[in-house]
Amino acid sequence: MKLSKVKQILDSADSVNFQLENGTQVPEHFHVTEVGVITKHFIDCGGTVRNEKVANFQLWNANDTDHRLKPKKLLDIIALSEKVLGMEDLEIEVEYQAETIGKYELDFNGQDFVLHNKQTNCLAQDSCGIPAEKLKINISQIPTSTATSCTPGGGCC
């Protein structure tokens, strides 16, 4: 989800809620402790130089259970980040504490922002010798024509 979509949602929202993709709610007393831009400049295993840039939100739970982040406050934090950091309309990546700091893609289900697990991937599979995933079909789904098909006792096998 891009930053512009988050701002559009927050503009008409009554509350700000996050949940993990398994349905577990992020405690409602979370803080957004960082809004920033993360730039990653790297070489993939195939030797291609790459640049990635994302807007980053870091969520944190404190022991102040009376804390509730309002949509207007988050919009103000985003506006300040756009002004001071020159933040563009980038895809959002969310950091949230699990066993370690997890990185998540952001979505919205009509009520809550949803944190979807991110996965690692090889960006140069053709250079690494990783075979393309083969199409898996059930042999009974393969159409046959009667002109080329074998029948029991037909002598074609």
N, C-alpha and C positions, 0 to 999 in steps of 0.2 A: 504494500500500500504506500502510495506517495504522500508526502507531507501535506500537499494541498487537500487531499481527501480527508486526512485526519482533521485538519482545520475546519473543513466543511462539516464534518460530523460534530465536532466540538461546538461549533457555532449554534447548533440547535439542541444540544444535549442538556439534560437535567443533571447528569452525573457522569463521572468517569470511572468505568469499571474495566478490569482486565481479567481474563481467564485463560488458563492453559488449554490446549486443544483437547485434553482428556476431560474437560469440564470443571476442573478444580479452579476455584476462584482465587485470584490474588487477593490477599487480605485488603479490605477497603481502606485501611489506614496506611497504605503504601505512600511512598514519596517518589517523585521523579527527581532524582538527585543530579542527573546530568542530561542535557540536551546538547548534542554536538554533531560535528561532521567527522567521520572516520574515513581516511584515505588509505588504501592498501595498494602499494606498488610492488609487484612481484613478478617472478618468472615461473611459469608452470613447468611441469616435468617434460614437456615437449620443447622447451626453450623459447616459448612465446612470452614476451614482456606484456604484462597486463596492468591496468589501473582500474581500481574499483573505488567508488565513493558512495557512502550511505549516510543518511541522517540517523543519529543514534539517540535513543532514550534509555536511560538506566533507571530501573525500578528498584526500590529498596524498602524493606519493612523495618520499622523502628518499633520501640515499645510504647510509643505515644498513640494508643488506640483511639484517641479522640480526633486524630488528624483525618481530614477528608479533603482530597484535592478536588476543587471545583473546575468545571470546564473553562471558565473565564481565566482562572489562574494559569492553567496549562497553556491556553492561548497566549497569555502575556509572556510566559517563559519562551514559547516558540517565537513570538515576535521579537523578543530581545535577542534570541539566537540568530534570527535572520538578519537583524540589524548589525550586531557586533561581529558575528562570524561570517556574514555574507552567505548564509545557508541557502542553498538552492532547493528547488522542488525535487527532492531525492526520495528514493525508496527508504522506508523506515526499517531499521534493525533495532530490536529491543534486547537489552541485557537484563537478565533477571536471575537471582540466586537460586540455584538448585543444589545438587551436590557440589558443583562448582559454578562459576558464572556461565549461564546458558545464553546462547544467542538465538533469537527467534524472529521469524517473519511476522508481520502484523496484518491482521484481517479484522473485519467487523461483521458481526452476525445480526445486526439490527438493534441490539441492546448493549452488548459488551464488545470491547476490543479483544480479539482472540490471538494468543501467542502460539504460532505454529513452529514446531521444532525445525531447525535448519539442519541440513545434512551436508557432510563433506562430499566432494565429487572430484573425479579426475577431469580436468579441462582439456586434456590432450590424449584422449583414449586411443585415437588412431596412431599416435606416435609411441604410445606405451605398449602397443600390441594387445590391448584389451579388445576381444572380439565384440562386434556389434551384437546386441541382444537378438536372438533368433525369435522369429514369429512362432508362437506355440498355438497349434490348432489341433483339434480332435480329428483323427483320420476319417471318422464317419462323416465329417462335415465337408470333405473334399468331393466336389461334384464329379460324377463319372458319366461318360457317354457310352451308350450301349455298343457303339461301333468298335471301341478300343478296350472294352472291359473283358476280363476273363471270367469264365463261368466254370463251375466244377465240371470236370470231364470234357472241357472244351479244347484241351490240348495246348493251351497257350502258356502254361507254366512249366 
